Amino acid sequence: MNGASREALASAREQLDALTDNTSVDAAKLAEELAAVTALLDREVSLRRVLTDPAQGGEARAELAQRLLGSQVGGPTAELVSGMVRSRWSRSRDLTDAMEELAYSADLAAAQRSGALDDVEDELFRFGRIIASAPELRSALTSGIATTSAKTELLHSLLGGRANPVTERLVVRLVGAPRGRSLEAGLDALSKLAAHRRDRVVAVVTSAVPLSEGQRQRLGAALATVYGRQIHLNLDVDPEVLGGVQVRIGDEVINGTIAERLDEANRRMAG
């Protein structure tokens, strides 16, 4: 997002944080209702345009949103949506994209509140690895022929009772409404949102053999020193990886055998 939309999204994130910091607000319900509003705006293009029309005043747009949604959603959701449509958006689609992000973030806030955010992060990562190694499963979940209910049933059979309920909700929502993204891109976006909940950077660490707990802690501390932020490690094992570890942070790939910034981490791990 650029310009006005970026500022509007930043403001909406602050509003969401204020709501989810309030323990009286049901974050999971907020997430469900925001997801429903996202689906509505995706379907009703004309409504989306009216709610982002700069020719209409912000208060007029907010009043319209209240009239349309006030009896359909709870007070926190109505408050958040009204605040969002008061803002100015560069493109009408940006409002929908922001609404979707906040829906996912609200569910992650629910996980954080229950102390399960780390589990959700790890489960999203592992599910992504499963998808990467199981093309038939990926095909079934991304098929344009299979119904959403069939995909949902398949996901429930895979994740039900095995993953945190928040993880299951997030993946079901992503598969049911990909909104033009690949499944891999959607899972990656969810992982980044989960990391943002703790202001952390996600590092995908690939090694030939599993790292010990001590190695994980030393690597995490070394990376945190390099990047100046707390790092969440997603660990992957690939026997073809030689010479230490490979770390991917965003678009940056660091080979542990040649990158200067990991020299100290490698010396510590070798000890």
N, C-alpha and C positions, 0 to 999 in steps of 0.2 A: 504494500500500500504506500501511496505517496501523498504529500501535502496534507490537505484537510482530513483525509481518511486516517492517516497515521496518527494525527492528534486526537481524532475522535476515538480511535481504538485504544490509545493510551488512557484516555479519560474513562472509557468503559471498563478497562482492566482494573483501574483504581476503584470504580464503583463496585465491581464484582468482589474485589478483595475486602472492601468494607463490609459487604453483605455476608460473605462467607466467614469473616472473622467473628461475626455475631453468632454465638452458639444457638440462639433461638431460631436461626434460619436453617431450614432443611436443605442442605446443599445438594443432595441427590434429587430432591423434588425440583429444585431450581434448575438443575441440569436437564431433567426430563422436559420441563416446560420450555426452556430455551431451545432445546432440540426441536420441539413441536413448532415453535415460532419460526425457526430456521426453515423447516419443511414448508410452512405456510408461505414464507417469502419466496422460496424457490418456485412454488407452484403459481403464485399470484404476482406475476411480474408487474402488473399495473399498480398493485398496492405498494410494492417495493419502491416503485418510482415516485408515487405520491408521498411516501414517508421520507423520501430523500430529496424532494423537490425544493431547491433553494429559493424558488419564488414564493413558497409558503413559509411563514414564520415558524421558528422552532417550537414555540408554545402551541401553535395550531397543529403541528404534526404530532406533538406529544398528546394533545387532547384527542386527536383521532385514534392514536394507538390505544389510549385508555378506553375509549368507547368500544373499540373492536375487541380488545383483549381483557378488559377489566373483569368481566364475569367468567372468563375462560381460564385464567391463570391466577396464581396467588399474588399477594401484595408485593413481595420482593421481586418477582419476575416482572410484574407490571411497572414497578418503580425503575428497574434496570432498563427495560425496553424503552420506556418514556425518556429516560435520560439519553439513551443512544440516539433516538430519532430527533431529539433537540439539537444534537450535534450536526455539523455539516460534513457530508461525505462527498468525495471526489467522484465516485461512481456508485450507482445504486446497488450493484452487486457487492461492493465492499461492506455494506451493512449486513448482508446475509453471511458473508465470510466471517465477519467479526462475531455475529451471533453464534455461529457454529463453534468458533474458538472458545467463546465464553461458556457454551454448553459443556464442552469437553473439560475446560478448566474447573468448572463447578464440580463435576464428578471427581476430578483429581483432588480438589479441596476436600471433598467428603472422605477420600482415601487418606489424605494427610491428617484430617481430624481424628480418624480412627487409628492412626499409627501404621497404616498399611501402604503408604505411598511407595516405599522401597520395594515391597512385594509387587505392586502394580507395575512399576518400572521394569523390574526384572522379568515379569511375565509377558509384558508387551515385547520385550527384546527376544525372549525365547520363542514366542509365537511367530515373530518375524523370521527367525531362523528355521522354524518348522515349515513355514510357507516357502522359504527359499529352497528347501530340500525336498519338497513334496509338490511337484508340478500338477499332479492330478487334483490335489486338495485345493491348490490355488485356482485351478481352472473351475472347480466346482463353486468356489466362493465368488468368483468374478464373472461367471457365465451370464450372458445376456438373456439366456433362455430360462434358466432356473428362476423360480419365484423368490421373492424376499423371504417369505415364510419358510420355504424349503432351506434357504441358506441359514436362516435363524435357527431352525431346528438342528441343522448340522452343527452349528457353532455351540448350541446348548449341549449337544451330545459330546462334543470335544472338550468344552471348558467347564460345564456344569459340575460343581463339586470339586473340581481340580484347580480352579483359578479363583482369585478374589472376585466377588460379585462386581466390583467396579471395573476390573479388567474385562469381564464378560460383557458388561453393558457397553463399554467403549468399543470393543471389537464388533459387537453386534450392530451398533449404530454406524460404525465406519463401513462395514460390509453392506448394510442396508441402504446407505446413502453416501456413496463414494464421491459424488459431486465432481466427477471428471478426473479424480486422482487415481493413480494405481494403488493397489493395496499396500505395496511396499512404501510408497510415499506417504500414505496416510498413517501407517504405523510409525514411520520415522517422525512425522509431525507430532504424534501423540507422545512419543518418547521425549521430544524436545520440550513439549509443554509440561510434562511431568518433571523434568529437570528444572524448568523455570520456577516451579513451585518452591524450590529451595534455593533458587538463584545459583544453580549448579550448571556446569558444563558436562555433557555426556561424552565419554570417551569409549569407543569400541576397541577393546584390547584383544588381539589375536595372538596366541602362543601355541607352540607345538605340543605342550603338555599343560595340564591344569596348574595354575599358580597356587601356591600355598597362601594361607591367610596372611602370614607375615609379608610375603612378596606383594600381595594385593595392597596391604596398608602402606608399604614403602613406596610402591609405584604411585598410589593415589596421592601421597604426601608430596612426592617429587613433582608430579604434574601440577598439583595445586600451587606449588612454589613458582613453577614456570609461568602458569597462566594467571596467577593472582586471584584465582577463584576456586571454590570447592569443586571437586571433580567426582562425578558418579561413574563408576567403571561398569561397563557391560562386557562380560568376559566370554570369549569364544575360543574354541580349541580347533586347530587345524594342523594335522601332522606334517603338512607340506611347508609350514613356516619354519625357517631355519634362522639361527643366529640371534636369539633373544625374542623380543616381542615387537609387534607392529601395533601402532596406536592410530586410530582415526578419530579426529575431533572436527566435526563439521566437514568441510571440504579438504581439510589438511590431513595428510597421511604421513606419519613419522615412522621410519624404520629404526628400531632400537639399536641396530648395529652401526648406523651411520650418522644419526642425528645428534648434533652436539648437545642439544637441550636435554637428551635422555642419557647422556654419558654417566652423569652422577647417579641417576636412578639405576642403571645397569650395574654400576660398581657396588651399590648398596644391596641390590638383589643377589649379586654373586656372593656377597658375604653372608 
